[in-house]
Amino acid sequence: MAYLISVLIGYGLGCISPSYIVARLNGFDIREKGSRNAGASNIVLTLGKARGFLCAAFDIAKAALAVLIAGWIFTETDTFAVTAAAAILGHIFPFYMGFRGGKGLACLGGVILAYDLRVFGIMIAAELVILLVSRYICFVPITAAIAFPFVYGFMRHDLWGALLLGAVAVVIFWRHRVNLRRIIQGSELRITYLWNREKEVKRLKKFYPNEEDT
């Protein structure tokens, strides 16, 4: 029963999509503009940095809150991995959006933040290096999703929890397969878009000649 309720808490909070809601309030479906992803990064592309960062903060907070609430209710049962997995999968597969949600980066960050602040800080530093070297955001969730189950399993000695988080990592990798394909083609958006928008838009024009600038 503790695991079932934890799954409901995680999935219920994970399903709340600020990116989808904000876009709807602005008259469009976030999955039909920009990168077509229902995530904070696409809000940055379509509605600007301020609203994008707010959506990212909300996604981080909802995942962290889900884990903390379940842990507070079930003090004698380790519900972390179950709740964390449910929250991330709720974000990726929200029922009211036809199971077409985001890709899980911010929620994964919230889960790691709730797990251990030190681990969060170390992983943020490592992922910033990966981001600056690669210039592609998609490498951040992929590498973090692969690394965290090993960190969790080593620290908690919880094989089944690590395997569950590993299964979620496979889903996150699968959700980013299009990004990896675009990197190979040279058509993936780079992080330099945040401070050099005009140059990046110009670079991508040859790949998306019929797309209006966002």
Buried (B, 14 or more C-beta within 10 A) or exposed (E): EBBEBBBBBBBBBBBBBBBBBBBEEEEEEBBEBBBEBBBBBBBBBBBEEEBBEBBBBBBBBBBBBBBBBBBEEBEEBBBBBBBBBBBBBBBBBBEEBEEBBBBBBBBBBBBBBBBBEEBBEEBBEBBEEBBEEBBBBBBBBBBBBBBBBEBBBEEBEBEEBBEBBBEBBEBBBEBBEBBBEBBEEEEBBBBEBEEEEEEBBEBBEEEEEEEEEB
